[in-house]
Amino acid sequence: MARRLRYNGSGPGDSDGGGCPSVHEDQGSDDVIVHGPPLADPEDLAQLQHIQEGEVAIVVPRTVLVDFGPKDRTPHMVDVDAFLRLFESFEHTAWRLETRRRYASDEQTATWRQFAAGQPVQWDYDNAWLAGVRRQTEQGKRFERVRVVDTPPTRGQRYLLEGAHRNNAAGEDIRNLTRAEAERLQLPREDFWLFDSRMAAVLNFDDSDNLLGAELVTEPMRVNRYAQIRDAAWHFAVPSDKFAAEAVTAQS
């Protein structure tokens, strides 16, 4: 049975007005058909991986795929376990924006109970998360975060400010922004991780601040938006030790 193909769009074409390369979408499946000029240089072809006999490599400008490739608007939701597995599969960078005033998971720990009681906190430097950070950063990978903090900080935010040195010691780089600065930069009020500048995981919380899972975003235009948010936040963020010292001074 013949496919039902829909023409999505083309590149600028040649002087005769013919659009090439072009993108078509199979309306009966998830297949995409792209046609354009073949990659013919033997030295270029020799660099391709997994090309099979009978397959033809074609050259497609990135803008054609971004502009005319099919965009799945159905949210790709994963549970917490699937989300956590992303920290084992990323290749270079894991970057997070934290905007919430509290996280229920923090309040389920022994260190939180010590903090809430006003006792000296016995920070655990050997939990599973920190062990994973050390293992990954020893391979040259980076963990970075920007945390948005209210003025004055909420109790949950003060807990994270006090404990940031533990994460930094394991290899993370945690920085902070005031809520006013985040609003000036027009940062979104949502938490997300950005992996390798290729995929974003937008975190989903319930009304009691429990993490339910994440929406995985791979559409280039949306990922680029999160990368732009990262660049703006990281440029103005203050290292956590300095930020915490300034917050204490401001309150005294």
PASEBA-1860 file (N, C-alpha, C; in nm, 3 decimals):
! residues 252
1> MARRLRYN> 0.085/-0.119/0.000/0.000/0.000/0.000/0.089/0.124/0.000 ~ 0.053/0.219/-0.084/0.133/0.341/-0.096/0.122/0.424/0.033 ~ 0.229/0.489/0.065/0.230/0.580/0.180/0.142/0.703/0.152 ~ 0.095/0.765/0.259/0.025/0.893/0.248/0.124/1.001/0.292 ~ 0.188/1.064/0.196/0.294/1.160/0.225/0.241/1.302/0.222 ~ 0.285/1.377/0.321/0.252/1.519/0.327/0.379/1.601/0.310 ~ 0.374/1.696/0.219/0.489/1.783/0.194/0.498/1.886/0.307 ~ 0.613/1.889/0.376/0.631/1.982/0.487/0.703/2.110/0.445
9> GSGPGDSD> 0.803/2.100/0.358/0.875/2.219/0.317/1.008/2.184/0.255 ~ 1.076/2.287/0.203/1.200/2.268/0.129/1.302/2.372/0.166 ~ 1.426/2.344/0.121/1.532/2.442/0.131/1.513/2.552/0.028 ~ 1.609/2.644/0.018/1.594/2.760/-0.070/1.590/2.726/-0.217 ~ 1.637/2.606/-0.256/1.632/2.567/-0.397/1.740/2.630/-0.480 ~ 1.732/2.606/-0.612/1.833/2.659/-0.702/1.775/2.775/-0.782 ~ 1.846/2.819/-0.883/1.803/2.935/-0.960/1.677/2.910/-1.039 ~ 1.640/2.782/-1.059/1.517/2.749/-1.131/1.395/2.743/-1.039
17> GGGCPSVH> 1.421/2.763/-0.911/1.310/2.767/-0.817/1.272/2.633/-0.758 ~ 1.346/2.526/-0.790/1.314/2.395/-0.736/1.361/2.381/-0.593 ~ 1.271/2.347/-0.498/1.309/2.335/-0.359/1.384/2.206/-0.333 ~ 1.502/2.217/-0.276/1.582/2.098/-0.248/1.686/2.136/-0.144 ~ 1.705/2.053/-0.042/1.633/1.929/-0.012/1.492/1.957/0.040 ~ 1.411/1.852/0.041/1.271/1.864/0.085/1.240/1.759/0.190 ~ 1.140/1.790/0.273/1.098/1.701/0.381/0.951/1.665/0.360 ~ 0.922/1.536/0.362/0.785/1.485/0.360/0.762/1.402/0.485
25> EDQGSDDV> 0.639/1.400/0.531/0.602/1.324/0.650/0.500/1.218/0.612 ~ 0.526/1.094/0.654/0.431/0.985/0.631/0.320/0.996/0.735 ~ 0.200/1.025/0.691/0.089/1.046/0.783/0.037/0.917/0.844 ~ 0.086/0.803/0.793/0.041/0.676/0.847/0.140/0.610/0.940 ~ 0.255/0.675/0.966/0.356/0.618/1.054/0.441/0.732/1.111 ~ 0.549/0.695/1.176/0.643/0.795/1.230/0.758/0.823/1.135 ~ 0.749/0.775/1.011/0.859/0.791/0.916/0.861/0.931/0.856 ~ 0.982/0.977/0.825/1.004/1.104/0.757/1.088/1.076/0.633
33> IVHGPPLA> 1.053/1.134/0.522/1.127/1.114/0.397/1.193/1.246/0.360 ~ 1.323/1.239/0.340/1.400/1.357/0.302/1.472/1.327/0.171 ~ 1.465/1.418/0.075/1.542/1.399/-0.048/1.623/1.526/-0.075 ~ 1.740/1.504/-0.132/1.830/1.615/-0.159/1.955/1.567/-0.229 ~ 2.054/1.653/-0.243/2.177/1.615/-0.314/2.254/1.510/-0.236 ~ 2.308/1.408/-0.303/2.383/1.303/-0.232/2.518/1.352/-0.184 ~ 2.563/1.291/-0.076/2.700/1.311/-0.030/2.788/1.219/-0.114 ~ 2.875/1.279/-0.196/2.946/1.200/-0.296/3.096/1.189/-0.273
41> DPEDLAQL> 3.156/1.281/-0.199/3.300/1.279/-0.181/3.340/1.153/-0.103 ~ 3.431/1.070/-0.158/3.470/0.945/-0.090/3.527/0.969/0.050 ~ 3.601/1.078/0.069/3.656/1.105/0.202/3.545/1.137/0.302 ~ 3.439/1.206/0.256/3.325/1.232/0.344/3.251/1.102/0.375 ~ 3.228/1.021/0.272/3.155/0.896/0.293/3.229/0.802/0.387 ~ 3.361/0.806/0.384/3.441/0.718/0.469/3.423/0.751/0.617 ~ 3.377/0.872/0.648/3.360/0.912/0.788/3.225/0.871/0.846 ~ 3.133/0.827/0.761/2.999/0.790/0.807/3.002/0.656/0.880
49> QHIQEGEV> 2.922/0.647/0.984/2.912/0.523/1.062/2.779/0.454/1.032 ~ 2.783/0.324/1.024/2.664/0.238/1.012/2.591/0.253/0.879 ~ 2.653/0.309/0.777/2.585/0.316/0.649/2.593/0.178/0.582 ~ 2.479/0.131/0.533/2.468/-0.003/0.480/2.464/-0.002/0.326 ~ 2.491/-0.118/0.268/2.483/-0.131/0.123/2.343/-0.095/0.074 ~ 2.339/-0.013/-0.031/2.212/0.031/-0.085/2.161/0.160/-0.026 ~ 2.220/0.205/0.088/2.179/0.331/0.148/2.252/0.447/0.082 ~ 2.187/0.561/0.076/2.243/0.681/0.015/2.242/0.794/0.118
57> AIVVPRTV> 2.356/0.856/0.139/2.365/0.970/0.229/2.334/1.097/0.151 ~ 2.249/1.183/0.209/2.218/1.310/0.145/2.255/1.425/0.237 ~ 2.271/1.541/0.181/2.310/1.661/0.255/2.185/1.745/0.280 ~ 2.160/1.775/0.408/2.042/1.853/0.446/2.085/1.967/0.538 ~ 2.058/2.092/0.504/2.087/2.201/0.597/2.010/2.183/0.728 ~ 2.075/2.215/0.838/2.010/2.200/0.969/1.877/2.276/0.975 ~ 1.873/2.396/0.913/1.752/2.477/0.921/1.632/2.406/0.856 ~ 1.657/2.325/0.754/1.547/2.253/0.690/1.483/2.154/0.788
65> LVDFGPKD> 1.567/2.081/0.862/1.514/1.985/0.959/1.444/2.057/1.074 ~ 1.503/2.168/1.121/1.443/2.242/1.232/1.309/2.302/1.190 ~ 1.305/2.359/1.070/1.183/2.428/1.026/1.074/2.334/0.979 ~ 1.112/2.222/0.915/1.013/2.140/0.847/1.004/1.997/0.898 ~ 1.092/1.959/0.991/1.079/1.827/1.050/0.952/1.821/1.135 ~ 0.886/1.704/1.143/0.763/1.694/1.222/0.790/1.717/1.369 ~ 0.700/1.786/1.435/0.715/1.821/1.576/0.604/1.755/1.655 ~ 0.644/1.664/1.741/0.548/1.591/1.823/0.515/1.674/1.945
73> RTPHMVDV> 0.395/1.726/1.953/0.353/1.811/2.064/0.298/1.730/2.180 ~ 0.292/1.596/2.167/0.245/1.513/2.277/0.355/1.504/2.382 ~ 0.330/1.546/2.505/0.436/1.541/2.607/0.488/1.400/2.627 ~ 0.618/1.386/2.633/0.683/1.257/2.659/0.716/1.252/2.807 ~ 0.626/1.193/2.885/0.641/1.191/3.030/0.709/1.061/3.074 ~ 0.798/1.072/3.173/0.862/0.955/3.232/0.850/0.964/3.383 ~ 0.856/0.849/3.448/0.848/0.848/3.594/0.983/0.881/3.655 ~ 0.987/0.884/3.787/1.109/0.926/3.857/1.225/0.831/3.827
81> DAFLRLFE> 1.201/0.701/3.825/1.308/0.606/3.800/1.369/0.626/3.662 ~ 1.285/0.644/3.560/1.335/0.666/3.424/1.410/0.798/3.416 ~ 1.361/0.899/3.486/1.431/1.028/3.490/1.570/1.013/3.551 ~ 1.580/0.942/3.661/1.709/0.928/3.728/1.811/0.854/3.642 ~ 1.764/0.767/3.554/1.857/0.695/3.467/1.927/0.787/3.368 ~ 1.871/0.905/3.345/1.936/1.000/3.254/2.072/1.043/3.306 ~ 2.093/1.036/3.437/2.220/1.078/3.494/2.331/0.975/3.473 ~ 2.295/0.860/3.421/2.394/0.760/3.386/2.425/0.761/3.237
89> SFEHTAWR> 2.339/0.823/3.157/2.355/0.814/3.012/2.403/0.944/2.945 ~ 2.402/1.058/3.016/2.448/1.180/2.951/2.598/1.174/2.929 ~ 2.647/1.252/2.833/2.786/1.241/2.791/2.877/1.352/2.842 ~ 2.823/1.473/2.857/2.912/1.586/2.885/2.864/1.673/3.002 ~ 2.743/1.727/2.992/2.697/1.824/3.091/2.556/1.795/3.137 ~ 2.533/1.813/3.265/2.399/1.809/3.324/2.382/1.941/3.400 ~ 2.285/2.021/3.357/2.268/2.156/3.413/2.124/2.172/3.461 ~ 2.108/2.233/3.578/1.973/2.245/3.635/1.941/2.388/3.677
97> LETRRRYA> 1.814/2.425/3.654/1.757/2.546/3.713/1.658/2.502/3.820 ~ 1.675/2.555/3.943/1.585/2.525/4.054/1.513/2.654/4.094 ~ 1.381/2.653/4.089/1.305/2.775/4.115/1.208/2.764/4.230 ~ 1.190/2.646/4.286/1.086/2.625/4.386/1.130/2.673/4.524 ~ 1.032/2.695/4.609/1.060/2.745/4.745/1.084/2.632/4.845 ~ 1.044/2.511/4.808/1.070/2.394/4.893/1.064/2.270/4.806 ~ 1.127/2.162/4.857/1.124/2.032/4.793/1.091/1.930/4.900 ~ 0.983/1.857/4.881/0.939/1.762/4.984/1.044/1.656/5.012
105> SDEQTATW> 1.122/1.617/4.910/1.222/1.512/4.930/1.328/1.555/5.031 ~ 1.361/1.684/5.036/1.460/1.730/5.134/1.412/1.705/5.276 ~ 1.280/1.721/5.297/1.225/1.715/5.432/1.205/1.572/5.482 ~ 1.245/1.476/5.401/1.237/1.336/5.441/1.372/1.281/5.487 ~ 1.471/1.368/5.503/1.607/1.324/5.536/1.642/1.353/5.681 ~ 1.742/1.279/5.731/1.790/1.303/5.868/1.855/1.440/5.879 ~ 1.923/1.483/5.774/1.988/1.614/5.779/1.885/1.725/5.788 ~ 1.770/1.709/5.724/1.664/1.811/5.737/1.613/1.817/5.881
113> RQFAAGQP> 1.593/1.700/5.942/1.542/1.699/6.079/1.640/1.768/6.173 ~ 1.770/1.749/6.151/1.869/1.819/6.231/1.863/1.970/6.206 ~ 1.854/2.007/6.080/1.847/2.148/6.044/1.723/2.215/6.102 ~ 1.607/2.149/6.088/1.482/2.207/6.136/1.481/2.221/6.287 ~ 1.554/2.133/6.357/1.561/2.140/6.502/1.666/2.238/6.551 ~ 1.738/2.301/6.459/1.841/2.396/6.498/1.968/2.330/6.547 ~ 1.987/2.203/6.516/2.106/2.130/6.558/2.215/2.138/6.451 ~ 2.342/2.115/6.489/2.447/2.105/6.389/2.414/1.990/6.292
121> VQWDYDNA> 2.424/2.016/6.163/2.386/1.915/6.063/2.506/1.826/6.033 ~ 2.486/1.696/6.045/2.590/1.599/6.012/2.571/1.557/5.866 ~ 2.631/1.631/5.776/2.610/1.608/5.634/2.673/1.476/5.590 ~ 2.598/1.401/5.511/2.643/1.273/5.457/2.713/1.298/5.324 ~ 2.842/1.270/5.318/2.920/1.292/5.196/2.929/1.167/5.109 ~ 2.861/1.060/5.148/2.878/0.933/5.077/2.745/0.873/5.032 ~ 2.642/0.957/5.013/2.515/0.899/4.968/2.523/0.864/4.819 ~ 2.419/0.800/4.768/2.422/0.748/4.630/2.435/0.860/4.528
129> WLAGVRRQ> 2.368/0.973/4.550/2.376/1.082/4.454/2.518/1.136/4.444 ~ 2.579/1.163/4.557/2.714/1.220/4.557/2.816/1.121/4.502 ~ 2.796/0.992/4.528/2.885/0.892/4.470/2.876/0.894/4.319 ~ 2.753/0.910/4.267/2.735/0.918/4.123/2.798/1.042/4.064 ~ 2.786/1.155/4.134/2.848/1.279/4.087/3.000/1.263/4.080 ~ 3.058/1.205/4.184/3.204/1.187/4.184/3.247/1.097/4.069 ~ 3.174/0.989/4.048/3.209/0.896/3.941/3.201/0.964/3.805 ~ 3.099/1.043/3.783/3.081/1.107/3.653/3.181/1.221/3.632
137> TEQGKRFE> 3.204/1.301/3.735/3.296/1.414/3.718/3.440/1.366/3.703 ~ 3.472/1.252/3.760/3.606/1.196/3.738/3.628/1.156/3.593 ~ 3.518/1.138/3.519/3.527/1.109/3.376/3.529/1.237/3.292 ~ 3.529/1.353/3.356/3.532/1.479/3.285/3.396/1.542/3.261 ~ 3.288/1.479/3.312/3.155/1.536/3.295/3.131/1.647/3.398 ~ 3.030/1.731/3.371/3.003/1.845/3.459/2.859/1.841/3.510 ~ 2.845/1.869/3.639/2.715/1.891/3.702/2.710/2.037/3.747 ~ 2.612/2.111/3.699/2.600/2.252/3.734/2.454/2.284/3.766
145> RVRVVDTP> 2.435/2.379/3.861/2.299/2.420/3.898/2.297/2.570/3.923 ~ 2.183/2.630/3.895/2.151/2.764/3.944/2.024/2.753/4.026 ~ 2.032/2.797/4.152/1.917/2.794/4.241/1.866/2.936/4.264 ~ 1.737/2.955/4.245/1.674/3.084/4.267/1.633/3.093/4.414 ~ 1.668/3.205/4.478/1.648/3.220/4.622/1.567/3.347/4.649 ~ 1.465/3.334/4.734/1.383/3.449/4.771/1.457/3.538/4.870 ~ 1.404/3.659/4.891/1.460/3.753/4.988/1.350/3.788/5.089 ~ 1.361/3.739/5.215/1.464/3.649/5.265/1.441/3.506/5.216
153> PTRGQRYL> 1.542/3.420/5.227/1.526/3.282/5.181/1.421/3.207/5.262 ~ 1.349/3.118/5.198/1.258/3.029/5.270/1.340/2.929/5.351 ~ 1.274/2.856/5.439/1.346/2.757/5.518/1.407/2.650/5.427 ~ 1.332/2.608/5.327/1.385/2.509/5.234/1.506/2.560/5.159 ~ 1.503/2.686/5.120/1.617/2.745/5.050/1.737/2.762/5.142 ~ 1.714/2.795/5.269/1.826/2.805/5.364/1.892/2.670/5.385 ~ 1.811/2.564/5.388/1.867/2.429/5.399/1.959/2.398/5.281 ~ 1.916/2.432/5.160/1.999/2.405/5.043/2.124/2.493/5.041
161> LEGAHRNN> 2.111/2.617/5.086/2.229/2.704/5.092/2.332/2.647/5.188 ~ 2.284/2.595/5.301/2.377/2.542/5.400/2.443/2.413/5.352 ~ 2.370/2.333/5.273/2.424/2.205/5.231/2.494/2.205/5.097 ~ 2.499/2.321/5.029/2.557/2.324/4.895/2.704/2.285/4.895 ~ 2.775/2.314/5.005/2.919/2.282/5.010/2.942/2.133/4.995 ~ 2.847/2.052/5.042/2.860/1.906/5.030/2.855/1.864/4.882 ~ 2.760/1.918/4.807/2.750/1.885/4.665/2.870/1.937/4.588 ~ 2.914/2.057/4.622/3.030/2.114/4.555/3.155/2.030/4.581
169> AAGEDIRN> 3.167/1.978/4.701/3.284/1.896/4.733/3.286/1.768/4.651 ~ 3.168/1.720/4.611/3.161/1.598/4.530/3.188/1.625/4.383 ~ 3.187/1.754/4.343/3.218/1.786/4.204/3.115/1.872/4.134 ~ 3.003/1.902/4.201/2.906/1.992/4.139/2.955/2.136/4.146 ~ 2.892/2.221/4.065/2.915/2.365/4.071/2.779/2.430/4.087 ~ 2.747/2.470/4.211/2.615/2.525/4.242/2.627/2.675/4.259 ~ 2.539/2.749/4.193/2.536/2.894/4.201/2.394/2.940/4.229 ~ 2.379/3.067/4.266/2.249/3.117/4.308/2.217/3.251/4.243
177> LTRAEAER> 2.086/3.276/4.231/2.032/3.403/4.187/1.921/3.444/4.283 ~ 1.907/3.572/4.309/1.791/3.617/4.384/1.667/3.606/4.295 ~ 1.551/3.597/4.360/1.426/3.590/4.284/1.409/3.715/4.198 ~ 1.448/3.831/4.252/1.434/3.956/4.177/1.520/3.954/4.051 ~ 1.642/3.901/4.063/1.730/3.893/3.947/1.675/3.794/3.844 ~ 1.621/3.682/3.891/1.563/3.584/3.799/1.446/3.644/3.723 ~ 1.365/3.724/3.792/1.252/3.788/3.724/1.300/3.893/3.626 ~ 1.407/3.964/3.660/1.463/4.062/3.567/1.512/3.994/3.440
185> LQLPREDF> 1.569/3.875/3.455/1.618/3.800/3.340/1.506/3.725/3.268 ~ 1.384/3.732/3.324/1.268/3.664/3.267/1.288/3.512/3.261 ~ 1.349/3.459/3.366/1.363/3.314/3.375/1.227/3.252/3.407 ~ 1.200/3.134/3.355/1.071/3.069/3.383/1.065/3.020/3.528 ~ 0.944/3.004/3.577/0.925/2.949/3.711/0.901/2.799/3.700 ~ 0.998/2.730/3.645/0.990/2.585/3.631/1.128/2.528/3.652 ~ 1.131/2.407/3.706/1.257/2.337/3.727/1.285/2.248/3.606 ~ 1.409/2.246/3.563/1.445/2.155/3.454/1.592/2.121/3.462
193> WLFDSRMA> 1.627/2.006/3.406/1.764/1.966/3.379/1.786/1.974/3.229 ~ 1.904/2.017/3.188/1.943/2.020/3.047/2.063/1.928/3.032 ~ 2.049/1.825/2.949/2.154/1.726/2.931/2.221/1.745/2.795 ~ 2.351/1.773/2.799/2.433/1.782/2.678/2.380/1.884/2.577 ~ 2.301/1.980/2.624/2.239/2.081/2.536/2.155/2.017/2.426 ~ 2.113/1.892/2.447/2.037/1.819/2.346/1.900/1.775/2.395 ~ 1.884/1.761/2.526/1.757/1.717/2.581/1.733/1.788/2.713 ~ 1.609/1.834/2.731/1.569/1.893/2.858/1.472/1.799/2.928
201> AVLNFDDS> 1.481/1.795/3.059/1.386/1.720/3.141/1.317/1.821/3.232 ~ 1.192/1.854/3.200/1.115/1.952/3.277/1.045/1.878/3.390 ~ 1.078/1.915/3.514/1.033/1.837/3.629/0.887/1.866/3.663 ~ 0.817/1.762/3.702/0.675/1.770/3.733/0.655/1.741/3.881 ~ 0.596/1.838/3.953/0.573/1.826/4.097/0.423/1.830/4.125 ~ 0.383/1.766/4.236/0.243/1.777/4.278/0.228/1.899/4.368 ~ 0.106/1.919/4.420/0.078/2.037/4.502/0.150/2.034/4.636 ~ 0.204/1.917/4.673/0.279/1.906/4.799/0.429/1.905/4.776
209> DNLLGAEL> 0.472/1.946/4.656/0.614/1.960/4.621/0.687/1.827/4.613 ~ 0.614/1.718/4.584/0.676/1.589/4.559/0.705/1.575/4.409 ~ 0.822/1.525/4.376/0.857/1.501/4.236/0.782/1.380/4.183 ~ 0.707/1.399/4.073/0.629/1.292/4.014/0.698/1.229/3.894 ~ 0.781/1.306/3.826/0.846/1.259/3.704/0.892/1.378/3.624 ~ 0.906/1.359/3.493/0.957/1.466/3.409/0.903/1.452/3.268 ~ 0.895/1.566/3.199/0.868/1.566/3.057/1.000/1.578/2.984 ~ 1.028/1.483/2.894/1.151/1.487/2.817/1.128/1.567/2.690
217> VTEPMRVN> 1.214/1.664/2.665/1.201/1.754/2.551/1.323/1.738/2.462 ~ 1.302/1.701/2.336/1.411/1.686/2.241/1.392/1.772/2.117 ~ 1.277/1.837/2.102/1.254/1.923/1.987/1.357/2.035/1.988 ~ 1.433/2.053/1.879/1.545/2.148/1.880/1.508/2.290/1.922 ~ 1.395/2.341/1.878/1.358/2.478/1.912/1.334/2.493/2.062 ~ 1.268/2.395/2.124/1.243/2.402/2.267/1.372/2.382/2.345 ~ 1.455/2.288/2.302/1.583/2.267/2.370/1.668/2.393/2.364 ~ 1.666/2.459/2.249/1.743/2.583/2.234/1.694/2.689/2.331
225> RYAQIRDA> 1.563/2.694/2.356/1.511/2.789/2.453/1.568/2.762/2.592 ~ 1.572/2.635/2.632/1.628/2.603/2.763/1.778/2.633/2.768 ~ 1.848/2.615/2.657/1.991/2.650/2.654/2.010/2.800/2.670 ~ 1.922/2.880/2.613/1.931/3.025/2.628/1.903/3.065/2.772 ~ 1.807/2.998/2.835/1.780/3.024/2.977/1.903/2.991/3.060 ~ 1.965/2.878/3.032/2.087/2.840/3.104/2.195/2.946/3.090 ~ 2.218/2.993/2.968/2.326/3.090/2.945/2.301/3.219/3.022 ~ 2.176/3.266/3.023/2.145/3.390/3.095/2.161/3.370/3.246
233> AWHFAVPS> 2.108/3.260/3.298/2.116/3.236/3.443/2.259/3.217/3.488 ~ 2.336/3.138/3.415/2.473/3.107/3.455/2.562/3.232/3.454 ~ 2.536/3.323/3.359/2.619/3.443/3.348/2.606/3.530/3.472 ~ 2.488/3.539/3.529/2.465/3.630/3.641/2.466/3.561/3.777 ~ 2.468/3.428/3.780/2.460/3.356/3.908/2.588/3.373/3.989 ~ 2.572/3.365/4.120/2.681/3.385/4.216/2.717/3.250/4.277 ~ 2.846/3.215/4.288/2.885/3.090/4.353/2.819/3.076/4.490 ~ 2.779/2.955/4.525/2.695/2.934/4.643/2.760/2.981/4.772
241> DKFAAEAV> 2.891/2.958/4.790/2.957/3.000/4.914/2.950/3.152/4.930 ~ 2.978/3.224/4.823/2.973/3.370/4.828/2.830/3.418/4.849 ~ 2.736/3.356/4.781/2.596/3.397/4.793/2.547/3.375/4.936 ~ 2.580/3.261/4.996/2.536/3.231/5.131/2.595/3.330/5.230 ~ 2.723/3.365/5.214/2.787/3.461/5.303/2.720/3.598/5.292 ~ 2.687/3.638/5.170/2.620/3.767/5.151/2.479/3.766/5.209 ~ 2.410/3.652/5.201/2.275/3.641/5.256/2.279/3.653/5.408 ~ 2.378/3.590/5.472/2.391/3.599/5.616/2.421/3.741/5.658
249> TAQS> 2.509/3.808/5.585/2.544/3.947/5.617/2.422/4.038/5.604 ~ 2.342/4.016/5.501/2.224/4.100/5.479/2.121/4.085/5.590 ~ 2.114/3.964/5.652/2.016/3.939/5.755/2.063/3.983/5.893 ~ 2.194/4.005/5.908/2.246/4.040/6.042/2.245/4.190/6.065
END
